[in-house]
Amino acid sequence: MRVVAGVLLMVVGVSFPLGLLFWLNERMKRTPALGSRQVGLILAFNGVLPVSLIALGLGLISATAWDALAFRLVWLWSSLAAVVLLVALWLTGLATRRTGGEDDG
C-alpha cells in the first residue's frame, strides 16, 4: 500500500505544476485580475509543492531514501515552505478582498 501511495504522490507531484499553470492562464483572463504579489506567490507555490510531494512519494517507495537525513530535511523544508506560501496566499487573498481588489505589491 505504501508503494501505491508513493506512486500516486509522485504522479500528483509531476502533474500538479502543469495543471496549476493551466488554471492560472484561465484565471488571468478574468476580472478582477490577480495582483503581482498573488501571481508571484502562486508561482512559488507551484515550484515548492511538487518537490515536497515527489520527495514524500519517493520516501514512501524507498525506505533507504527515507533513512537519509538530507532527504528528510529536503522533504521537511519543502513542506514547510509550501505551507507558509499557502498561508501567505490566503492572507493576500483576504487583504485583496478587504481592499476591494487593490493589491499592495
Stockholm file with secondary structure:
# STOCKHOLM 1.0

chainA/1-105         MRVVAGVLLMVVGVSFPLGLLFWLNERMKRTPALGSRQVGLILAFNGVLPVSLIALGLGLISATAWDALAFRLVWLWSSLAAVVLLVALWLTGLATRRTGGEDDG
#=GR chainA/1-105 SS CHHHHHHHHHHHHHHHHHHHHHHHHHHHTSSSCCCHHHHHHHHHHHHHHHHHHHHHHHHHHCHHHHHCHHHHHHHHHHHHHHHHHHHHHHHHHHHHHHTTSCCCC
#=GC SS_cons         CHHHHHHHHHHHHHHHHHHHHHHHHHHHTSSSCCCHHHHHHHHHHHHHHHHHHHHHHHHHHCHHHHHCHHHHHHHHHHHHHHHHHHHHHHHHHHHHHHTTSCCCC
//
